[in-house]
Amino acid sequence: MHKDIDMSLKIKDVIFENPIFTASGTFGFGYEFDDFIDISEVGGVVVKGLTLEPRKGNKVPRIAETAGGMLNSVGLENPGVEYFLSDILPKLKSKNVKVIANIAGNNIEDYCKMASKINDSSCDAVEMNISCPNVKQGGVAFGTNKDVVYEITKEVRACLDKPLIVKLSPNVTDIKEIAVSAQKGGADCISLINTLIGMAVDTKTRRPVLSNVIGGLSGPAIKPVALRLVWEVSKVVDIPIIGMGGIRDIDDVLQFMLVGASGVAIGTSNFIDPCITVKLANQLKEYLKENKYKSTQDIIGKIKL
Ligand SMILES: Cc1cc2nc3c(=O)[nH]c(=O)nc-3n(C[C@H](O)[C@H](O)[C@H](O)COP(=O)(O)O)c2cc1C
């Protein structure tokens, strides 16, 4: 690695050595990838979405391949935040990697309880998934209403000293007002996009492919949408953005950075190549070196319009 090239990403007071993260739900709890990569070379491991209580998730089938992507309706299967903190996090931190806890809840109180517990741990940051249904508001996702986004961000912020990343849903009318609300509420960083809502049908059985009927679309099929949304958000916030959605190669990484992402996360591509995050971190450094750039700042937001 070239020590003179700065790829670091600072979120609040935490410095991530490189800006290539894993996307929640596509990299397990990180250590499952031990046989493939040295996970300390990943900029940050964003773990599988955590809930206050353990969850079994949805019934199978909960994955379906689509043209250029996949649908999932895993339904937040996870062992619960307590187990994560006591049994998984210490193992993960012993690998010398930055860990970001992704949290999901049914109501604001759940999010706050989780944030408080994580605040007392060795976790490096929290990513708040606001694509979940808000039980108190009839199941409408938290992330679709700007006032709710402001409120939940403010409440969670009050329970957390660590960096707070708010992960936006693309299933909204105007992403800009949602991003501004998250920043106003005290977010240190915005990540986007979560999956787009989709569906697949088996024509032989005339039944939906997923037992949950609908699921989240991810992979290369969503990249143009993700790029457009990152670009729109980058024009209205001044906190760092982590962009994701269909990233497969270094050109994709550069595209997200040019439209304003300070970092990127890799999701579905991990299922094709478990070494992809580390490969991309190395390729980004090579790209900067070859072009005689000193830092990722020479690319971030530098799209020519
Ligand atoms: C199988 C699967 C599980 C996911 N689980 C979560 C999750 O628990 N929490 C979350 O915030 N996002 C989750 N996501 C969304 C990803 O983190 C990411 O935002 C999305 O897949 C877009 O990136 P990609 O196209 O690179 O996969 C999941 C995605 C997939 C494919």
The ligand as an SDF file (V2000), in Angstrom:
LIG
                    3D

 31 33  0  0  0  0  0  0  0  0999 V2000
  -29.7410  -10.2580    1.4500 C   0  0  0  0  0  0  0  0  0  0  0  0
  -29.7390   -8.8040    1.8330 C   0  0  0  0  0  0  0  0  0  0  0  0
  -29.9680   -8.4420    3.1720 C   0  0  0  0  0  0  0  0  0  0  0  0
  -29.9810   -7.0900    3.5440 C   0  0  0  0  0  0  0  0  0  0  0  0
  -30.1700   -6.7630    4.8500 N   0  0  0  0  0  0  0  0  0  0  0  0
  -30.1070   -5.4510    5.2330 C   0  0  0  0  0  0  0  0  0  0  0  0
  -30.2180   -5.0940    6.6140 C   0  0  0  0  0  0  0  0  0  0  0  0
  -30.3420   -5.9470    7.4990 O   0  0  0  0  0  0  0  0  0  0  0  0
  -30.1790   -3.7720    6.9310 N   0  0  0  0  0  0  0  0  0  0  0  0
  -30.0010   -2.7860    5.9810 C   0  0  0  0  0  0  0  0  0  0  0  0
  -29.9470   -1.6030    6.3270 O   0  0  0  0  0  0  0  0  0  0  0  0
  -29.8660   -3.1060    4.6740 N   0  0  0  0  0  0  0  0  0  0  0  0
  -29.9080   -4.4040    4.2800 C   0  0  0  0  0  0  0  0  0  0  0  0
  -29.7550   -4.7330    2.9510 N   0  0  0  0  0  0  0  0  0  0  0  0
  -29.5460   -3.6580    1.9440 C   0  0  0  0  0  0  0  0  0  0  0  0
  -28.0630   -3.4830    1.6070 C   0  0  0  0  0  0  0  0  0  0  0  0
  -27.3030   -3.1490    2.7350 O   0  0  0  0  0  0  0  0  0  0  0  0
  -27.8680   -2.4140    0.4960 C   0  0  0  0  0  0  0  0  0  0  0  0
  -28.3810   -1.1870    0.9780 O   0  0  0  0  0  0  0  0  0  0  0  0
  -28.5730   -2.7640   -0.8030 C   0  0  0  0  0  0  0  0  0  0  0  0
  -28.5090   -4.1550   -1.0540 O   0  0  0  0  0  0  0  0  0  0  0  0
  -27.9940   -2.0170   -2.0140 C   0  0  0  0  0  0  0  0  0  0  0  0
  -26.6420   -2.3680   -2.2450 O   0  0  0  0  0  0  0  0  0  0  0  0
  -26.1710   -3.5090   -3.3030 P   0  0  0  0  0  0  0  0  0  0  0  0
  -26.9320   -3.2760   -4.5630 O   0  0  0  0  0  0  0  0  0  0  0  0
  -24.7050   -3.3480   -3.4180 O   0  0  0  0  0  0  0  0  0  0  0  0
  -26.5520   -4.8260   -2.6850 O   0  0  0  0  0  0  0  0  0  0  0  0
  -29.7520   -6.0810    2.5520 C   0  0  0  0  0  0  0  0  0  0  0  0
  -29.5260   -6.4660    1.2130 C   0  0  0  0  0  0  0  0  0  0  0  0
  -29.5120   -7.7920    0.8470 C   0  0  0  0  0  0  0  0  0  0  0  0
  -29.2380   -8.1550   -0.5960 C   0  0  0  0  0  0  0  0  0  0  0  0
  1  2  1  0
  2  3  1  0
  2 30  2  0
  3  4  2  0
  4  5  1  0
  4 28  1  0
  5  6  2  0
  6  7  1  0
  6 13  1  0
  7  8  2  0
  7  9  1  0
  9 10  1  0
 10 11  2  0
 10 12  1  0
 12 13  2  0
 13 14  1  0
 14 15  1  0
 14 28  1  0
 15 16  1  0
 16 17  1  0
 16 18  1  0
 18 19  1  0
 18 20  1  0
 20 21  1  0
 20 22  1  0
 22 23  1  0
 23 24  1  0
 24 25  2  0
 24 26  1  0
 24 27  1  0
 28 29  2  0
 29 30  1  0
 30 31  1  0
M  END
$$$$
